[in-house]
Amino acid sequence: MTPRRWGLVVALLCVAAAAPAPQVSALFSRGLAPVDLGATPDADRTAAACATCHADISAEWARSRHHLAWTNGIFQREYRRQPLDWCVRCHAPLATGGAASVGPVEAEGVSCAVCHVRDGRMVAARAREGSPHDTVAVAGFDSAALCEGCHQFAFPVVNEDSTVTRYTEHPMQDTVAEFRAGAHAGTPRECLGCHGNTPAGHRFPGGHDLAAVQHAAALDVCAARPGELRLRVTNVGAGHNLPTGDLHRHFQVRAWRSTAPTALFEAFIGRAFEPAPDAGKQVRVDTSIPPLQSATWEVKLRALGGAADEPVNVELRYVYTADEEPTARNAPGEPTYLVVHEQRVDPAKVPACPR
């Protein structure tokens, strides 16, 4: 090699070494455009390309809601009601032309390539020694900033042609901001501390996983005074509010006697919205529970009907849809709620509430 060419190589290496690491915020557009994999071969866009060497990770991902982002029944029912390309950009991020461009690869949802491949190169928190991949270390990849690309956005402004090119100032999903404002902000691995805490780190259990929700939400029952129960729901384990995410999600706290179901006590935990002047929606009521905080309700036993000595059923239910009990014609084909905690208590044996 000539001295001149050697000089060119050295110069290029110096420029590459001096270039700052790309930021994780550049990987996603928060739904304003499809994920751009650049010059990535078609064979590297599918999860099957990763499964041969990463079988354990692939198996976990295949059981995740990330994999079901496009195909799950709740999303598909909502999408049929308002089929915006904006929805496709997060639920089938590799689709470049809306729903019409969703094929088998795009229908894999939030797949390996969506997070880990750009321009044919691997992107990750760090480049591991001995890895066969050409890896780009991305600053913030193992932080909440990665999740922010899909789980933190405001209400979209839908144009007359059904396109979305900008957002309002009012959050539609506020999960990452809730985390940063909460008691667990700055904890090691941030979101991954809970949602990446599986053997291969890629199942990302969340709102549809019973164990995860039970870890996050506690339900306690005690006697506030004679003839009155106190129900308390505490956010004991989530780094964000309970509930979080989709605007339809909410918890229902219930108490009733089996012989008097129409006297059911019911309390709502979640957000309710109203139109906003900037063409979106804004929060009208927010009863969601921040990390390490509680909500309580006093329930008079006589208001529940039935006999004075009849046991009381108490339940905490996580509801994913606006219509908790949809008609058969409108059912999404998967559960619309999750019973998180349930118990049947004897009013005479309920312990007194701590003072």
BAVO-368707 format. One record per residue (C-alpha): x, y, z; residue in three letters. Coordinates in steps of 0.2 Angstrom, whole numbers, padded with zeros to 4 digits, always signed. Each point is the difference from the previous one (the first is absolute). Layout:
BEGIN
XYZALA;...
//
This chain:
BEGIN
+0000+0000+0000MET;+0007+0017-0005THR;+0004+0013+0014PRO;-0014+0011-0007ARG;-0013-0014+0002ARG;+0006-0004+0018TRP;-0002+0018+0005GLY;-0018-0001-0007LEU;-0004-0015+0010VAL;+0007+0007+0016VAL;-0010+0016-0003ALA;-0016-0009-0002LEU;+0003-0011+0016LEU;+0004+0016+0010CYS;-0017+0008-0006VAL;-0009-0016+0004ALA;+0008-0001+0018ALA;-0004+0018+0003ALA;-0018-0001-0005ALA;-0013+0000+0014PRO;-0010-0015+0004ALA;-0018+0002-0008PRO;-0014+0004+0012GLN;-0014-0012+0003VAL;-0013+0014-0004SER;+0006-0001-0018ALA;-0006-0018-0002LEU;-0019+0004+0001PHE;-0011+0014-0006SER;-0014-0003+0013ARG;-0012-0005-0013GLY;+0003+0014-0012LEU;+0008-0011-0013ALA;+0004-0019-0002PRO;+0016-0007+0008VAL;+0013+0002-0014ASP;+0012-0015+0000LEU;+0010+0008-0015GLY;+0011-0012-0010ALA;-0005-0015+0010THR;-0001-0017-0010PRO;-0018-0007-0001ASP;+0006-0016+0009ALA;+0006+0010+0015ASP;-0017+0008+0003ARG;-0009-0015+0006THR;+0001-0007+0017ALA;+0004-0017-0007ALA;+0017+0006-0005ALA;+0004+0002+0019CYS;-0008-0016+0006ALA;+0014-0011-0005THR;+0013+0008+0011CYS;-0011+0008+0013HIS;-0013-0014+0003ALA;-0004+0005+0018ASP;-0002+0018-0004ILE;-0011-0004-0015SER;-0011-0012+0010ALA;-0003+0013+0013GLU;-0004+0014-0013TRP;-0012-0012-0009ALA;-0010-0001+0016ARG;+0000+0019+0003SER;-0013+0014-0004ARG;+0014+0008-0010HIS;-0002-0015-0012HIS;-0019+0002+0000LEU;+0000+0019-0002ALA;-0008-0001-0017TRP;-0010-0016+0001THR;-0008+0001+0017ASN;-0019+0001+0000GLY;-0001+0016+0011ILE;+0011+0010-0012PHE;-0008-0007-0016GLN;-0018+0004+0006ARG;+0005+0018+0004GLU;+0009+0002-0016TYR;-0015-0006-0010ARG;-0009+0015+0008ARG;+0013+0013-0005GLN;+0012-0008-0013PRO;+0014+0013+0001LEU;+0017-0003-0007ASP;+0006+0009+0016TRP;-0005-0015+0010CYS;+0009-0012-0012VAL;+0017+0009+0004ARG;+0001-0006+0017CYS;-0010-0017-0001HIS;+0009-0005-0016ALA;+0015+0011+0000PRO;+0008-0007-0016LEU;-0015+0003-0011ALA;+0005+0014-0011THR;-0017+0003-0009GLY;-0013-0002+0014GLY;-0011-0016+0002ALA;+0001-0004-0019ALA;+0019-0003+0002SER;-0002-0012+0015VAL;+0006-0017-0005GLY;+0007-0015+0011PRO;+0016+0010+0005VAL;-0009+0016+0005GLU;-0014-0010+0009ALA;+0013-0006+0012GLU;-0003+0016+0009GLY;+0014+0008+0011VAL;+0013-0013-0006SER;+0018-0002+0002CYS;+0005+0011-0015ALA;-0012+0014+0006VAL;+0012+0003+0015CYS;+0016-0008-0004HIS;+0004+0003-0019VAL;+0004+0016-0010ARG;+0008+0001-0017ASP;+0005-0019+0002GLY;+0009+0003+0016ARG;-0004-0006+0018MET;-0005+0014+0012VAL;+0001-0003+0018ALA;+0006+0007+0017ALA;+0017-0006-0003ARG;+0011-0009-0012ALA;+0005-0017+0008ARG;+0017-0007-0003GLU;+0000-0015-0012GLY;-0017+0004-0007SER;-0003-0005-0018PRO;-0010+0015-0003HIS;+0006+0017-0006ASP;-0007+0009+0015THR;-0004+0018+0003VAL;+0000+0005+0019ALA;-0015+0012+0002VAL;+0000+0012+0015ALA;-0016-0003+0011GLY;-0005-0016-0008PHE;-0002-0009+0017ASP;-0009+0015+0007SER;-0018+0006+0000ALA;+0005+0010-0015ALA;-0002-0015-0011LEU;-0018-0004+0006CYS;-0004+0019-0002GLU;+0000-0003-0019GLY;-0017-0009+0001CYS;-0006+0002+0018HIS;+0000+0019+0001GLN;-0010+0011-0011PHE;-0014+0013-0001ALA;-0017-0001-0009PHE;+0002+0001-0018PRO;-0007+0013-0011VAL;-0009-0009-0014VAL;-0001+0010-0016ASN;-0014+0000-0013GLU;+0009-0013-0010ASP;+0002-0012+0015SER;+0018+0003+0002THR;+0009+0005+0016VAL;+0015+0012-0001THR;+0000+0008+0017ARG;-0005-0003+0018TYR;-0010+0011+0012THR;+0008+0005+0017GLU;-0011-0012+0010HIS;+0007-0017+0003PRO;-0010-0016-0006MET;+0013-0012+0007GLN;+0010+0008+0014ASP;+0009-0016+0007THR;+0018+0006-0001VAL;-0004+0017+0007ALA;-0009-0008+0014GLU;+0016-0011+0003PHE;+0011+0015+0000ARG;-0011+0010+0012ALA;-0003-0015+0012GLY;+0009-0008+0015ALA;+0010-0012-0011HIS;+0008+0012-0012ALA;+0019-0003-0002GLY;-0001-0018+0006THR;+0013-0012-0009PRO;-0006-0005-0018ARG;-0016+0011+0003GLU;-0014-0008-0010CYS;+0010-0016-0003LEU;+0002-0003+0019GLY;-0018-0007+0000CYS;-0005-0003-0018HIS;+0017-0007-0005GLY;+0001-0011+0015ASN;-0003-0017-0008THR;+0014-0014-0004PRO;+0003+0007-0018ALA;-0006+0017+0004GLY;-0012+0001-0015HIS;-0017-0005+0005ARG;-0004+0017+0008PHE;-0014-0005+0011PRO;-0013+0014+0003GLY;-0018+0004+0001GLY;-0005-0017-0007HIS;+0011-0010+0012ASP;-0009-0005+0016LEU;+0016-0002+0010ALA;+0006+0017-0006ALA;-0016+0009+0005VAL;-0001-0008+0017GLN;+0018+0005+0003HIS;-0005+0018-0004ALA;-0017+0002+0009ALA;-0005-0006+0017ALA;-0018+0000+0007LEU;-0003+0001+0018ASP;-0016-0002+0010VAL;-0003+0006+0018CYS;-0014+0006+0012ALA;+0001+0018+0001ALA;-0014+0000+0013ARG;-0014-0011+0005PRO;-0011-0003-0016GLY;+0013+0007-0012GLU;+0013-0007-0010LEU;+0015+0009-0007ARG;+0007-0005-0017LEU;+0018+0006-0004ARG;+0009-0003-0017VAL;+0019+0004+0001THR;+0012+0002-0014ASN;+0013-0011+0009VAL;+0011-0005-0015GLY;-0003+0010-0016ALA;+0012+0014-0005GLY;-0014+0009-0009HIS;-0018+0004+0005ASN;-0013-0014+0001LEU;-0007-0001-0013PRO;+0011+0007-0013THR;+0000-0001-0019GLY;-0015-0001-0011ASP;-0013+0013+0004LEU;-0014-0014+0002HIS;+0009-0009+0014ARG;-0007+0001+0017HIS;-0002-0010+0016PHE;-0016-0004+0009GLN;-0001-0002+0019VAL;-0016-0010+0004ARG;-0009-0006+0016ALA;-0016-0009+0000TRP;-0010-0014+0008ARG;-0005-0015-0010SER;-0019+0002+0004THR;+0000+0018-0004ALA;+0010+0003-0016PRO;-0009+0015-0005THR;+0006+0009+0016ALA;+0018-0002-0007LEU;+0012+0014+0006PHE;+0012+0004-0014GLU;+0014+0013-0001ALA;+0010+0005-0016PHE;+0019+0003-0001ILE;+0006+0008-0016GLY;-0002+0015-0011ARG;-0015+0008-0008ALA;+0002+0012-0015PHE;-0009+0015-0008GLU;+0003+0009-0016PRO;+0015+0012+0000ALA;+0001+0017-0009PRO;+0015-0006-0010ASP;-0010-0014-0010ALA;+0004-0014+0012GLY;-0006-0005+0017LYS;+0006+0005+0018GLN;-0002-0009+0017VAL;-0016+0005+0009ARG;+0002-0012+0015VAL;+0016-0010+0005ASP;-0002-0012+0014THR;+0015-0011-0005SER;+0012-0004+0014ILE;+0018+0005-0001PRO;+0014-0011+0007PRO;-0001-0004+0018LEU;-0016+0009+0003GLN;-0017-0006+0004SER;-0019+0003-0003ALA;-0013-0004+0013THR;-0019-0002+0001TRP;-0012-0002+0015GLU;-0014-0013-0003VAL;-0015-0001+0011LYS;-0005-0018+0002LEU;-0019+0004+0001ARG;+0002+0008-0017ALA;+0005-0016-0008LEU;-0017-0008+0005GLY;-0001-0019+0005GLY;+0000-0007+0017ALA;+0011+0009+0013ALA;+0011-0016+0002ASP;+0002-0004-0018GLU;+0017+0000-0007PRO;+0006+0014-0011VAL;+0009-0003-0017ASN;+0014+0013-0004VAL;+0008+0001-0016GLU;+0013+0010-0010LEU;-0002-0001-0018ARG;+0012+0007-0014TYR;-0011+0005-0015VAL;+0008+0002-0017TYR;-0015+0007-0010THR;-0013+0013+0001ALA;-0013-0014-0001ASP;+0005-0012+0014GLU;-0014-0013-0005GLU;-0001+0002-0019PRO;-0014-0009-0009THR;+0004-0015-0010ALA;-0001+0009-0016ARG;+0013+0013+0006ASN;+0012-0011+0010ALA;+0018+0002-0005PRO;+0004-0019+0002GLY;+0011+0002+0015GLU;-0004+0004+0019PRO;-0005+0018+0002THR;+0005+0000+0019TYR;+0010-0009+0013LEU;-0005-0004+0017VAL;+0015+0005+0011VAL;-0006-0003+0017HIS;-0016-0008+0007GLU;-0005-0005+0018GLN;-0015-0004+0010ARG;+0000+0007+0017VAL;-0010-0003+0016ASP;-0005+0018+0006PRO;+0001-0006+0018ALA;+0018-0006-0002LYS;+0008+0014-0011VAL;+0014+0008+0010PRO;-0001+0018+0006ALA;+0009+0013-0010CYS;+0016+0006+0007PRO;-0001+0017+0008ARG;
//
